[in-house]
Amino acid sequence: MFLIYLKLFNPTAFKKVKFAIDIDKNKQNKLLQIVNIKIISPKTLLKVIKPGDTIIVANSNYFNEIKKYVKSYKLKKINYRFLD
């Protein structure tokens, strides 16, 4: 839902969204309907993320897990934002 609203109300910001990330293998390599954003695995994210990129965390309860995962691969200068 967040991406639908972003696409409707802030198309400039929406154009910056590259992927959605999901650990569910059944969702990976598919598109989110309506917004046509590809769902990738966390491992694929590690191949494409660059310093200065932002990860939007839909549920802040997962923030520590996500940050630990990203840091374990020595990725630095990654920004985080939360929806809740």
C-alpha positions in Angstrom: 0.0 0.0 0.0 2.8 2.4 0.8 4.2 2.2 -2.7 0.8 2.8 -4.3 0.4 6.0 -2.2 3.9 7.0 -3.0 3.4 6.5 -6.7 0.1 8.5 -6.6 1.2 11.4 -4.3 4.9 11.6 -4.8 5.9 10.3 -8.2 9.4 11.8 -8.0 10.2 9.8 -4.8 8.5 6.7 -6.2 10.9 6.8 -9.2 13.8 6.3 -6.8 12.4 3.0 -5.5 14.5 0.3 -7.0 13.2 -2.9 -5.4 11.2 -4.5 -2.6 13.0 -7.1 -0.5 11.4 -10.2 1.0 12.8 -13.3 2.6 9.9 -15.4 1.2 11.3 -17.3 -1.7 7.8 -17.6 -3.2 7.6 -13.8 -3.6 11.2 -13.2 -4.9 11.6 -12.4 -8.6 8.0 -11.4 -9.0 6.5 -8.0 -9.3 4.4 -6.1 -6.8 1.1 -5.6 -8.5 0.0 -2.1 -9.6 3.4 -0.5 -9.0 5.4 -3.1 -10.9 8.4 -3.1 -8.5 10.5 -6.3 -8.5 10.8 -8.3 -5.3 14.3 -9.4 -4.6 16.1 -11.5 -2.0 18.2 -10.1 0.7 21.3 -11.7 -1.0 20.4 -9.9 -4.2 20.2 -6.6 -2.4 23.8 -7.1 -1.2 24.8 -7.2 -4.9 23.1 -3.9 -5.9 23.1 -1.7 -2.8 25.6 1.2 -2.7 26.7 3.7 -0.1 24.1 6.4 0.3 21.2 4.2 -0.6 18.2 4.1 1.7 16.4 1.0 3.0 12.8 1.7 3.9 11.8 -0.7 6.7 8.0 -1.4 6.7 8.0 -2.7 10.3 10.5 -1.2 12.7 10.4 -4.5 14.8 12.7 -5.9 12.1 15.1 -3.0 12.0 17.8 -4.5 14.3 17.8 -7.7 12.2 18.0 -5.9 8.9 20.8 -3.5 10.1 22.8 -6.4 11.6 22.4 -8.3 8.3 23.6 -5.3 6.2 26.5 -4.6 8.6 27.6 -8.2 8.5 28.5 -7.6 4.9 30.5 -4.5 5.8 28.1 -2.2 3.9 28.5 1.3 5.2 26.7 4.6 4.8 23.3 3.0 4.3 20.3 5.1 5.4 17.2 3.7 7.1 13.7 5.0 7.2 10.6 3.5 8.9 7.0 3.4 7.9 5.6 2.9 11.4 
